[in-house]
Amino acid sequence: MESLDHATNSDLLSHFAGKPAAAALMQRFGGLTNLAQASFDDLLCVKGIGKSRAAAIKSAFLLAQRLTREVYPEAPLLDTPDRVADLLREQNRVYTVENFQVVFLNTRKRLIAVQTLSQGTLDSILIHAREVFAPAIVRRAAAIVLAHNHPSGDPSPSDADIRVTRDLIRAGQILNILVLDHIIFGRSPDQGMRDFVSLREAGYFVD
């Protein structure tokens, strides 16, 4: 079998959906992100996709998500926005509503755990300091990173994002738990451009 490294998305899909169905999937959904977000019933509406092929497609995306969360021999170091984004990107890519996550870190900025705390509407989430810091205290975290997605694809922070971030920074100072950053995921408009914004890099944090 030829190397799959340079195969197109349609070519890869054809291995478990067949070429005609793979072409129909890409025509209907346009790309892998929309395909990953598609429900089981959405897939069944595509000509050539039955229950077994729909299950195979959903399983492939679930395996890809789980790969990003697989246990490491040593907890990953999350000392830069890019490293945090690499950890969380795939799970945020498929969300169709906002999901607010907290990354708990030890004193060496290594991962303790990731927890989703809130799921909101298409454009808003509600989050309170107690929901963020209670599990941080239980996990004995020394620092946290906040993260959420913008389903619109634009990762630019809203006024509410900035306000919530600053409120949580102040709460963390009282509890001696450092808020290192707030990562907002969107979609990159051009290849090579970032698909996220770091509020610390954007200047919304004051040390």
C-alpha positions as CSV (number, residue, x, y, z in Angstrom):
1,M,0.0,0.0,0.0
2,E,1.3,3.5,-0.9
3,S,2.1,5.9,1.9
4,L,-0.9,7.7,3.3
5,D,1.0,10.7,4.5
6,H,0.2,12.7,1.4
7,A,-3.3,11.4,0.8
8,T,-6.2,13.9,0.6
9,N,-9.0,13.9,3.2
10,S,-11.3,12.3,0.6
11,D,-8.7,9.6,-0.1
12,L,-8.4,8.8,3.7
13,L,-12.2,8.7,4.1
14,S,-12.5,6.4,1.2
15,H,-10.7,3.6,3.1
16,F,-13.7,3.1,5.3
17,A,-16.5,4.8,3.4
18,G,-15.7,4.0,-0.2
19,K,-14.7,6.6,-2.8
20,P,-18.2,7.7,-3.9
21,A,-19.4,8.2,-0.3
22,A,-16.2,9.9,0.7
23,A,-16.6,12.4,-2.1
24,A,-20.2,13.0,-1.1
25,L,-19.1,13.6,2.6
26,M,-16.6,16.2,1.6
27,Q,-19.0,17.9,-0.8
28,R,-21.7,18.1,1.9
29,F,-19.6,19.0,4.9
30,G,-16.7,20.9,3.2
31,G,-14.0,19.9,5.6
32,L,-13.0,17.7,8.6
33,T,-14.2,20.1,11.3
34,N,-17.7,20.2,10.0
35,L,-17.6,16.4,9.4
36,A,-16.4,15.9,13.0
37,Q,-19.3,18.0,14.3
38,A,-21.9,16.1,12.3
39,S,-24.3,13.9,14.2
40,F,-24.8,10.2,13.5
41,D,-28.1,11.1,11.8
42,D,-26.4,13.8,9.7
43,L,-24.0,11.2,8.4
44,L,-26.8,8.8,7.5
45,C,-28.3,11.4,5.2
46,V,-25.3,11.1,2.9
47,K,-25.8,8.7,0.0
48,G,-23.7,5.6,0.6
49,I,-23.4,6.0,4.3
50,G,-25.1,3.4,6.4
51,K,-25.0,2.7,10.1
52,S,-21.7,0.8,10.0
53,R,-19.9,3.5,7.9
54,A,-21.3,6.3,10.1
55,A,-20.1,4.4,13.2
56,A,-16.7,4.0,11.6
57,I,-16.4,7.8,10.9
58,K,-17.5,8.8,14.4
59,S,-15.1,6.2,15.9
60,A,-12.2,7.7,13.8
61,F,-12.8,11.2,15.2
62,L,-13.2,9.9,18.8
63,L,-9.9,8.0,18.5
64,A,-8.2,11.2,17.3
65,Q,-9.6,13.2,20.3
66,R,-8.5,10.5,22.7
67,L,-5.0,10.4,21.2
68,T,-4.6,14.0,22.3
69,R,-5.5,13.0,25.9
70,E,-3.5,9.8,26.1
71,V,-1.5,9.4,29.3
72,Y,2.1,10.6,28.9
73,P,5.1,8.9,30.7
74,E,5.6,12.3,32.3
75,A,2.9,15.0,32.6
76,P,3.3,17.4,29.7
77,L,4.9,20.8,30.4
78,L,2.4,23.6,29.6
79,D,4.6,26.7,30.0
80,T,3.6,28.4,26.7
81,P,0.3,29.3,25.0
82,D,1.2,27.1,22.1
83,R,1.7,24.0,24.3
84,V,-1.6,24.6,26.0
85,A,-3.3,25.0,22.6
86,D,-1.7,21.8,21.2
87,L,-3.2,19.9,24.2
88,L,-6.7,21.3,23.8
89,R,-7.1,22.1,20.1
90,E,-8.7,18.9,18.9
91,Q,-11.4,18.7,21.5
92,N,-12.3,22.4,21.0
93,R,-12.3,22.0,17.2
94,V,-15.5,19.9,17.3
95,Y,-17.5,21.9,19.8
96,T,-20.6,23.7,18.4
97,V,-21.3,25.7,21.5
98,E,-18.9,27.4,23.9
99,N,-17.2,25.1,26.4
100,F,-15.2,26.6,29.3
101,Q,-12.2,24.5,30.4
102,V,-9.7,24.8,33.2
103,V,-6.2,23.3,33.0
104,F,-4.8,22.5,36.4
105,L,-1.0,22.7,36.8
106,N,1.6,21.9,39.5
107,T,4.4,24.2,40.6
108,R,6.5,23.1,37.6
109,K,3.7,24.0,35.2
110,R,3.1,20.4,34.4
111,L,-0.4,19.1,33.7
112,I,-2.5,17.7,36.6
113,A,-5.8,17.5,34.8
114,V,-8.2,19.3,32.4
115,Q,-11.8,19.8,33.4
116,T,-14.7,21.2,31.5
117,L,-16.7,23.4,33.8
118,S,-19.4,25.0,31.7
119,Q,-21.2,24.6,28.4
120,G,-23.0,27.6,27.1
121,T,-25.0,28.9,24.2
122,L,-23.6,29.8,20.8
123,D,-22.1,33.0,22.1
124,S,-22.0,33.0,25.9
125,I,-21.1,31.1,29.0
126,L,-21.6,31.6,32.7
127,I,-18.7,30.9,35.0
128,H,-18.1,31.7,38.6
129,A,-14.9,31.8,40.6
130,R,-16.0,29.1,43.0
131,E,-16.5,26.7,40.1
132,V,-13.0,27.3,38.9
133,F,-11.1,27.3,42.2
134,A,-12.9,24.7,44.2
135,P,-11.5,21.8,42.0
136,A,-8.2,23.6,41.8
137,I,-7.9,23.5,45.6
138,V,-9.0,19.8,45.7
139,R,-6.3,19.0,43.1
140,R,-3.7,21.0,44.9
141,A,-3.0,23.0,41.8
142,A,-0.5,25.8,42.0
143,A,-1.6,27.4,38.8
144,I,-4.4,27.2,36.2
145,V,-4.9,28.1,32.6
146,L,-8.4,29.1,31.4
147,A,-9.6,28.0,28.0
148,H,-12.8,28.2,25.9
149,N,-13.8,28.1,22.2
150,H,-15.7,30.6,20.0
151,P,-17.9,28.6,17.7
152,S,-18.1,31.6,15.3
153,G,-14.4,30.8,14.5
154,D,-13.2,34.3,15.6
155,P,-11.0,33.9,18.7
156,S,-10.9,37.6,19.5
157,P,-11.9,38.1,23.1
158,S,-15.2,39.7,23.9
159,D,-15.7,42.3,26.7
160,A,-17.2,39.5,28.8
161,D,-14.1,37.3,28.2
162,I,-11.8,40.0,29.4
163,R,-14.0,40.9,32.4
164,V,-14.3,37.2,33.5
165,T,-10.6,36.7,33.1
166,R,-9.7,39.7,35.3
167,D,-12.2,38.6,38.0
168,L,-10.6,35.2,38.1
169,I,-7.1,36.6,38.2
170,R,-8.1,38.6,41.3
171,A,-9.8,35.6,42.9
172,G,-6.7,33.5,42.3
173,Q,-4.5,36.1,43.9
174,I,-6.5,35.8,47.1
175,L,-6.2,32.0,47.0
176,N,-2.6,32.0,46.0
177,I,-3.4,30.1,42.8
178,L,-1.9,31.8,39.7
179,V,-4.0,32.3,36.6
180,L,-1.3,31.9,33.9
181,D,-3.4,32.6,30.8
182,H,-6.7,32.4,29.0
183,I,-6.7,30.7,25.7
184,I,-9.6,31.3,23.3
185,F,-9.9,28.9,20.3
186,G,-11.4,29.8,16.9
187,R,-10.4,28.7,13.4
188,S,-7.4,29.9,11.5
189,P,-8.4,31.9,8.4
190,D,-5.1,31.2,6.6
191,Q,-2.6,28.3,6.7
192,G,0.2,29.1,9.1
193,M,-1.8,31.5,11.2
194,R,-2.8,30.8,14.8
195,D,-6.3,29.5,15.5
196,F,-6.3,30.9,19.0
197,V,-5.7,34.0,21.1
198,S,-3.7,34.2,24.3
199,L,-5.1,36.9,26.5
200,R,-1.8,37.2,28.3
201,E,0.1,37.8,25.0
202,A,-2.6,40.2,24.0
203,G,-1.8,42.3,27.0
204,Y,-4.9,41.7,29.2
205,F,-2.8,40.3,32.1
206,V,-0.9,42.6,34.5
207,D,1.8,40.9,36.5
